């Protein structure tokens, strides 16, 4: 279980870093670029990540309850 938890945590960390990096690159692009609505996409994706984090914590509690 610890290996699975570590793998999920590492994936989330890398995803957050990539999201922030991509947001900055898109934010600084020229006017008229296809990413002009990046703020909405960024907000949506951040909300999804927060929901996934919440789900992981809930599942983690359920798994911990089974192990004890």
C-alpha atoms as one frame of an Amber mdcrd trajectory, in Angstrom:
protein
   0.000   0.000   0.000   2.853   2.393   0.753   4.224   1.952  -2.768   0.841
   2.779  -4.299   0.472   5.830  -2.070   3.962   7.027  -3.006   3.292   6.526
  -6.709   0.039   8.521  -6.533   1.633  11.322  -4.514   4.555  11.565  -6.961
   2.172  11.648  -9.914   0.136  14.441  -8.338   3.272  16.433  -7.572   4.518
  16.135 -11.149   1.065  17.008 -12.485   0.897  20.165 -10.387   4.363  21.266
 -11.519   3.477  20.658 -15.176   0.172  22.491 -14.795   1.846  25.542 -13.280
   4.594  25.547 -15.897   2.107  25.232 -18.756  -0.056  27.963 -17.298   2.876
  30.373 -17.140   3.916  29.587 -20.717   0.373  30.091 -21.989  -0.175  33.221
 -19.926   2.838  34.892 -21.502   1.927  34.050 -25.114   0.901  36.567 -27.780
  -2.594  38.045 -27.982  -4.870  36.054 -30.246  -3.237  32.776 -29.382  -5.542
  29.792 -28.912  -4.845  29.782 -25.200  -6.418  33.177 -24.512  -8.935  31.461
 -22.224  -6.265  29.661 -20.219  -7.496  31.123 -16.915 -10.787  29.253 -17.216
  -9.043  26.016 -18.143  -6.511  26.445 -15.337  -9.249  27.053 -12.768 -11.204
  24.037 -13.992  -8.179  21.728 -13.900  -7.126  22.972 -10.441 -10.640  22.219
  -9.154 -10.433  18.722 -10.641  -7.058  18.131  -8.976  -8.442  19.293  -5.622
 -11.384  16.889  -6.005  -9.017  14.035  -6.876  -6.889  14.868  -3.825 -10.029
  14.765  -1.664 -11.044  11.410  -3.155  -7.574   9.994  -2.531  -7.681  11.069
   1.114 -11.101   9.460   1.523  -9.922   6.210  -0.069  -6.752   6.319   1.984
  -8.859   6.516   5.152 -10.940   3.576   3.967  -7.827   1.532   3.211  -6.232
   2.443   6.527  -9.455   1.362   8.265  -9.254  -2.032   6.574  -5.624  -2.558
   7.533  -6.087  -1.743  11.213
